[in-house]
Amino acid sequence: MNDAAAVPDEGAVPDGPERPADEPVGGPVDEPAYDPAYDLAAPAPLEVPRTPTGNADVDAALDRLADADHLATDGHVEVYEDVHRGLRDALTALDARPGPPAPPSTYGNRS
């Protein structure tokens, strides 16, 4: 009696339908349908909430950041530079305002 015929070959494929040579072992892979609404390279709003500061110039500069939401990445630099310029100008304007008068000096006054 020959027992070798009863032992299945380790590399043998079980009985079943033949699979095409180019088909992955796990079965056919369906390509996901292209959805233009889910394009990873497309601009996507960050939807970061902005709280008003009470300073019109600063608020206008911060509102300008929303423009970057609709631009490709290479367009963000122009928006960020514009916002930076606006914030710098707002700070400069605050420094240029006259403040309250300085208190009188008591140095040198002997009472």
Backbone as ProteinMPNN parsed JSONL, in Angstrom:
{"seq_chain_A": "MNDAAAVPDEGAVPDGPERPADEPVGGPVDEPAYDPAYDLAAPAPLEVPRTPTGNADVDAALDRLADADHLATDGHVEVYEDVHRGLRDALTALDARPGPPAPPSTYGNRS", "coords_chain_A": {"N_chain_A": [[0.843, -1.163, 0.0], [0.573, 2.207, -0.859], [1.173, 5.039, 0.834], [1.804, 7.622, 0.113], [0.215, 8.65, -1.914], [-2.101, 9.381, -0.62], [-1.521, 11.642, 0.854], [-1.946, 15.053, 0.62], [-0.459, 17.378, -1.678], [1.633, 19.997, -0.538], [1.667, 22.473, -1.891], [-0.569, 22.427, -3.388], [-3.607, 23.542, -4.852], [-6.806, 23.864, -3.489], [-9.7, 22.044, -4.636], [-11.861, 23.769, -6.814], [-13.273, 26.686, -8.427], [-11.294, 27.853, -11.133], [-8.935, 30.508, -10.846], [-8.213, 33.605, -12.456], [-4.887, 34.359, -13.606], [-3.996, 36.966, -13.151], [-5.539, 37.887, -11.083], [-5.802, 38.978, -7.72], [-4.852, 37.001, -4.832], [-6.701, 37.112, -2.715], [-9.085, 37.572, -3.961], [-11.06, 39.488, -6.348], [-10.244, 42.974, -6.55], [-12.025, 45.777, -6.005], [-11.859, 48.906, -7.508], [-12.174, 52.0, -5.89], [-14.79, 54.234, -6.694], [-14.2, 57.31, -8.348], [-14.61, 60.23, -6.603], [-15.315, 63.457, -6.962], [-15.962, 65.22, -4.929], [-14.521, 64.38, -2.818], [-11.764, 64.916, -3.039], [-8.53, 64.73, -2.153], [-6.534, 66.537, -2.744], [-7.821, 68.852, -3.218], [-8.787, 72.19, -2.187], [-9.788, 72.608, 1.187], [-11.991, 73.825, 3.598], [-10.885, 74.872, 6.809], [-12.434, 75.629, 8.846], [-12.032, 77.012, 11.293], [-13.023, 78.511, 14.21], [-13.381, 82.03, 14.674], [-13.01, 84.462, 17.036], [-14.355, 87.618, 17.567], [-12.268, 90.461, 18.154], [-12.79, 93.024, 18.852], [-11.369, 95.08, 17.85], [-11.492, 96.723, 14.902], [-9.635, 96.703, 12.747], [-7.943, 94.519, 13.333], [-9.828, 92.452, 13.426], [-10.69, 92.479, 10.749], [-8.348, 91.671, 9.464], [-8.023, 89.085, 10.529], [-10.364, 87.894, 9.586], [-9.719, 87.751, 6.943], [-8.193, 85.479, 6.781], [-9.934, 83.403, 6.2], [-10.077, 83.379, 3.471], [-8.03, 81.759, 2.615], [-9.041, 79.234, 2.839], [-10.251, 78.48, 0.482], [-8.355, 78.276, -1.415], [-5.677, 76.728, -3.246], [-2.8, 75.155, -1.765], [-0.455, 76.538, -2.529], [-1.374, 79.117, -2.782], [-1.753, 80.074, -0.258], [0.345, 81.464, 0.972], [0.353, 84.121, 0.047], [-2.034, 85.086, 1.2], [-1.463, 84.743, 3.956], [0.746, 86.456, 4.246], [-0.485, 88.894, 3.676], [-2.327, 89.053, 5.799], [-0.52, 89.108, 7.942], [0.758, 91.538, 7.424], [-1.439, 93.271, 7.76], [-2.024, 92.865, 10.504], [0.37, 93.742, 11.643], [0.293, 96.433, 10.866], [-1.965, 97.227, 12.306], [-1.035, 96.953, 14.945], [1.028, 98.846, 14.888], [-0.469, 101.149, 14.526], [-1.767, 101.243, 16.992], [0.391, 101.794, 18.666], [0.987, 104.352, 17.827], [-1.026, 105.983, 18.709], [-1.88, 108.626, 20.89], [-1.304, 108.33, 24.306], [-2.549, 108.375, 27.709], [-1.776, 111.343, 29.558], [1.472, 111.641, 30.968], [2.207, 111.147, 34.418], [2.978, 113.877, 36.549], [6.38, 114.594, 37.221], [8.026, 113.925, 40.21], [10.567, 114.076, 40.848], [13.315, 115.68, 42.114], [11.811, 117.644, 43.29], [11.415, 119.121, 46.311], [9.623, 118.929, 49.089]], "CA_chain_A": [[0.0, 0.0, 0.0], [1.383, 3.404, -0.995], [0.549, 6.125, 1.597], [2.165, 8.907, -0.477], [-0.88, 9.135, -2.741], [-3.158, 9.886, 0.245], [-1.087, 12.909, 1.447], [-2.042, 16.116, -0.384], [0.727, 18.179, -1.937], [1.546, 21.247, 0.225], [1.447, 23.604, -2.79], [-1.76, 22.19, -4.199], [-4.745, 24.437, -4.7], [-7.997, 23.043, -3.284], [-10.635, 22.006, -5.762], [-12.757, 24.916, -6.882], [-13.147, 27.356, -9.721], [-9.976, 28.384, -11.477], [-8.887, 31.968, -10.791], [-7.295, 34.151, -13.455], [-3.532, 34.542, -13.101], [-3.765, 38.348, -12.717], [-6.433, 38.214, -9.977], [-5.144, 38.807, -6.42], [-5.205, 35.772, -4.138], [-7.871, 37.336, -1.879], [-10.254, 37.826, -4.789], [-10.942, 40.729, -7.118], [-10.22, 44.216, -5.789], [-12.78, 46.827, -6.682], [-11.324, 50.248, -7.391], [-13.234, 52.913, -5.458], [-15.204, 55.2, -7.704], [-13.662, 58.647, -8.128], [-15.601, 61.167, -6.092], [-14.671, 64.773, -6.962], [-16.227, 65.913, -3.673], [-13.565, 63.869, -1.848], [-10.443, 65.02, -3.64], [-7.623, 65.127, -1.088], [-5.712, 67.652, -3.168], [-8.661, 70.043, -3.356], [-8.837, 73.02, -0.986], [-10.839, 72.257, 2.141], [-12.048, 74.802, 4.693], [-10.51, 74.382, 8.129], [-13.565, 75.999, 9.701], [-11.556, 77.392, 12.614], [-13.821, 79.654, 14.663], [-12.651, 83.253, 14.992], [-13.739, 85.295, 17.988], [-14.042, 89.041, 17.341], [-11.395, 91.066, 19.159], [-13.269, 94.363, 19.191], [-10.593, 96.028, 17.057], [-11.946, 96.505, 13.528], [-8.504, 96.373, 11.866], [-7.506, 93.158, 13.657], [-10.894, 91.541, 12.998], [-10.664, 92.404, 9.285], [-7.181, 90.857, 9.089], [-8.298, 87.687, 10.867], [-11.395, 87.412, 8.659], [-9.042, 87.493, 5.663], [-7.672, 84.104, 6.811], [-10.922, 82.502, 5.594], [-9.82, 83.317, 2.029], [-7.106, 80.652, 2.35], [-9.803, 77.986, 2.808], [-10.713, 78.169, -0.866], [-7.199, 78.328, -2.309], [-4.7, 75.645, -3.178], [-1.757, 75.454, -0.78], [0.502, 77.543, -3.003], [-1.985, 80.435, -2.663], [-1.861, 80.463, 1.147], [1.415, 82.385, 1.364], [-0.091, 85.494, -0.224], [-3.03, 85.442, 2.212], [-0.797, 84.869, 5.253], [1.551, 87.681, 4.235], [-1.423, 90.012, 3.741], [-2.836, 89.092, 7.175], [0.589, 89.551, 8.789], [0.926, 92.976, 7.172], [-2.568, 93.953, 8.394], [-1.863, 92.829, 11.96], [1.499, 94.617, 11.979], [-0.191, 97.812, 10.731], [-2.878, 97.494, 13.426], [-0.214, 97.172, 16.132], [1.724, 100.117, 14.716], [-1.454, 102.205, 14.769], [-1.986, 101.317, 18.434], [1.554, 102.457, 19.256], [1.026, 105.749, 17.398], [-2.053, 106.753, 19.41], [-1.397, 109.251, 22.13], [-1.836, 107.722, 25.517], [-2.859, 109.36, 28.741], [-0.587, 112.144, 29.896], [2.342, 111.07, 31.993], [2.059, 111.858, 35.682], [4.075, 114.851, 36.761], [7.551, 114.045, 37.884], [8.306, 114.468, 41.542], [12.021, 114.015, 41.019], [13.931, 116.985, 42.294], [10.935, 118.536, 44.052], [11.501, 118.864, 47.745], [8.523, 119.613, 49.758]], "C_chain_A": [[0.896, 1.236, 0.0], [0.658, 4.556, -0.31], [0.838, 7.487, 0.988], [1.03, 9.476, -1.308], [-1.984, 9.748, -1.895], [-2.799, 11.238, 0.857], [-1.164, 13.993, 0.379], [-0.729, 16.887, -0.489], [0.571, 19.521, -1.217], [1.251, 22.444, -0.661], [0.191, 23.466, -3.613], [-2.86, 23.176, -3.86], [-5.972, 23.573, -4.508], [-8.905, 23.103, -4.5], [-11.585, 23.197, -5.684], [-12.578, 25.59, -8.23], [-11.736, 27.899, -9.917], [-10.026, 29.905, -11.333], [-7.917, 32.45, -11.852], [-5.94, 34.449, -12.823], [-3.307, 35.952, -12.58], [-4.671, 38.768, -11.563], [-5.707, 38.01, -8.664], [-5.68, 37.567, -5.708], [-6.481, 35.946, -3.32], [-9.142, 37.563, -2.676], [-10.095, 39.152, -5.514], [-10.994, 41.949, -6.195], [-10.968, 45.257, -6.592], [-12.106, 48.159, -6.439], [-12.445, 51.15, -6.898], [-13.55, 53.901, -6.572], [-14.627, 56.559, -7.354], [-14.795, 59.567, -7.707], [-14.947, 62.544, -6.036], [-14.914, 65.551, -5.676], [-15.235, 65.473, -2.598], [-12.169, 63.826, -2.469], [-9.49, 65.555, -2.576], [-6.757, 66.321, -1.462], [-6.509, 68.941, -3.285], [-8.629, 70.86, -2.069], [-10.009, 72.602, -0.1], [-10.833, 73.261, 3.283], [-11.662, 74.158, 6.024], [-11.613, 74.651, 9.141], [-13.125, 76.257, 11.139], [-12.372, 78.599, 13.058], [-12.926, 80.835, 15.023], [-13.533, 84.11, 15.897], [-13.368, 86.75, 17.728], [-13.218, 89.611, 18.502], [-11.916, 92.406, 19.636], [-12.492, 95.441, 18.469], [-10.905, 95.742, 15.589], [-10.813, 96.096, 12.589], [-8.026, 94.935, 12.088], [-8.554, 92.156, 13.18], [-10.911, 91.384, 11.481], [-9.499, 91.535, 8.811], [-7.443, 89.388, 9.367], [-9.382, 87.096, 9.965], [-10.796, 87.07, 7.298], [-8.474, 86.076, 5.623], [-8.635, 83.115, 6.162], [-10.716, 82.388, 4.09], [-8.892, 82.155, 1.679], [-7.844, 79.321, 2.251], [-10.167, 77.55, 1.399], [-9.586, 78.199, -1.893], [-6.379, 77.057, -2.184], [-3.575, 76.094, -2.245], [-0.799, 76.533, -1.249], [-0.07, 78.956, -2.962], [-2.074, 80.928, -1.228], [-0.846, 81.523, 1.539], [0.971, 83.83, 1.167], [-1.1, 85.962, 0.836], [-2.349, 85.658, 3.561], [0.053, 86.134, 5.327], [0.661, 88.913, 4.345], [-1.968, 90.171, 5.165], [-1.741, 89.589, 8.12], [0.803, 91.05, 8.647], [-0.195, 93.761, 7.866], [-2.452, 93.981, 9.909], [-0.715, 93.732, 12.407], [1.08, 96.079, 11.906], [-1.127, 98.184, 11.884], [-2.093, 97.737, 14.714], [0.535, 98.497, 16.063], [0.785, 101.276, 14.995], [-1.743, 102.348, 16.264], [-0.827, 102.038, 19.126], [1.576, 103.943, 18.944], [-0.02, 106.601, 18.111], [-1.456, 107.41, 20.646], [-2.075, 108.588, 23.327], [-2.203, 108.79, 26.533], [-1.6, 110.151, 29.097], [0.197, 111.472, 31.027], [2.131, 111.831, 33.301], [3.232, 112.821, 35.885], [5.2, 114.22, 37.562], [7.712, 114.708, 39.243], [9.801, 114.453, 41.826], [12.565, 115.434, 41.14], [13.053, 117.96, 43.063], [11.045, 118.168, 45.521], [10.37, 119.646, 48.409], [8.796, 119.822, 51.205]], "O_chain_A": [[1.86, 1.31, 0.761], [-0.369, 5.015, -0.811], [0.149, 8.447, 1.332], [0.899, 10.697, -1.396], [-2.747, 10.569, -2.403], [-3.693, 11.932, 1.342], [-0.52, 13.875, -0.663], [0.009, 17.024, 0.487], [-0.5, 20.126, -1.272], [0.61, 23.381, -0.186], [-0.086, 24.314, -4.461], [-3.013, 23.588, -2.71], [-6.182, 22.634, -5.276], [-8.89, 24.058, -5.276], [-12.045, 23.573, -4.606], [-11.819, 25.115, -9.075], [-11.085, 28.345, -8.972], [-11.039, 30.525, -11.658], [-6.914, 31.792, -12.126], [-5.861, 34.756, -11.634], [-2.512, 36.141, -11.659], [-4.579, 39.907, -11.105], [-5.054, 36.982, -8.483], [-6.808, 37.137, -5.946], [-7.276, 35.01, -3.236], [-10.203, 37.733, -2.077], [-9.107, 39.859, -5.315], [-11.703, 41.95, -5.188], [-10.592, 45.579, -7.719], [-11.811, 48.51, -5.296], [-13.557, 51.087, -7.422], [-12.659, 54.341, -7.299], [-14.571, 56.922, -6.179], [-15.816, 59.663, -8.387], [-14.113, 62.791, -5.164], [-14.145, 66.458, -5.358], [-15.121, 66.133, -1.565], [-11.489, 62.801, -2.418], [-9.621, 66.7, -2.143], [-6.293, 67.044, -0.581], [-5.927, 70.015, -3.436], [-8.465, 70.303, -0.983], [-11.09, 72.283, -0.595], [-9.785, 73.52, 3.875], [-12.068, 73.035, 6.322], [-11.708, 73.977, 10.166], [-13.756, 75.787, 12.085], [-12.409, 79.609, 12.355], [-11.852, 80.663, 15.602], [-14.667, 84.436, 15.547], [-12.183, 87.082, 17.674], [-13.445, 89.283, 19.667], [-11.532, 92.878, 20.706], [-12.904, 96.601, 18.467], [-10.621, 94.653, 15.089], [-11.004, 95.237, 11.729], [-7.738, 94.221, 11.128], [-8.21, 91.128, 12.597], [-11.122, 90.281, 10.975], [-9.644, 90.756, 7.869], [-7.125, 88.533, 8.54], [-9.319, 85.917, 9.618], [-11.305, 86.203, 6.588], [-8.29, 85.523, 4.539], [-8.201, 82.095, 5.628], [-11.136, 81.4, 3.488], [-8.958, 81.623, 0.571], [-7.335, 78.377, 1.647], [-10.37, 76.361, 1.155], [-9.834, 78.153, -3.098], [-6.386, 76.396, -1.146], [-3.427, 77.285, -1.973], [-0.369, 77.364, -0.449], [0.688, 79.917, -3.098], [-2.434, 82.082, -0.996], [-1.146, 82.393, 2.356], [1.196, 84.671, 2.037], [-1.028, 87.097, 1.309], [-2.625, 86.648, 4.239], [0.075, 86.808, 6.356], [1.012, 89.872, 5.031], [-2.061, 91.287, 5.677], [-2.009, 90.405, 9.003], [1.005, 91.749, 9.64], [0.061, 94.793, 8.486], [-2.745, 94.999, 10.537], [-0.816, 94.408, 13.431], [1.453, 96.879, 12.765], [-1.092, 99.31, 12.38], [-2.441, 98.626, 15.492], [0.661, 99.193, 17.07], [1.173, 102.266, 15.616], [-1.942, 103.462, 16.748], [-1.043, 102.804, 20.065], [2.13, 104.724, 19.719], [0.091, 107.827, 18.116], [-0.636, 106.821, 21.35], [-3.279, 108.332, 23.322], [-2.164, 109.982, 26.228], [-0.485, 109.653, 28.942], [-0.369, 110.829, 31.911], [1.899, 113.04, 33.28], [4.345, 112.566, 35.425], [4.972, 113.415, 38.465], [7.547, 115.92, 39.381], [10.234, 114.785, 42.93], [12.266, 116.284, 40.302], [13.533, 119.025, 43.454], [10.793, 117.028, 45.909], [10.236, 120.862, 48.268], [7.964, 120.387, 51.914]]}, "name": "protein", "num_of_chains": 1, "seq": "MNDAAAVPDEGAVPDGPERPADEPVGGPVDEPAYDPAYDLAAPAPLEVPRTPTGNADVDAALDRLADADHLATDGHVEVYEDVHRGLRDALTALDARPGPPAPPSTYGNRS"}
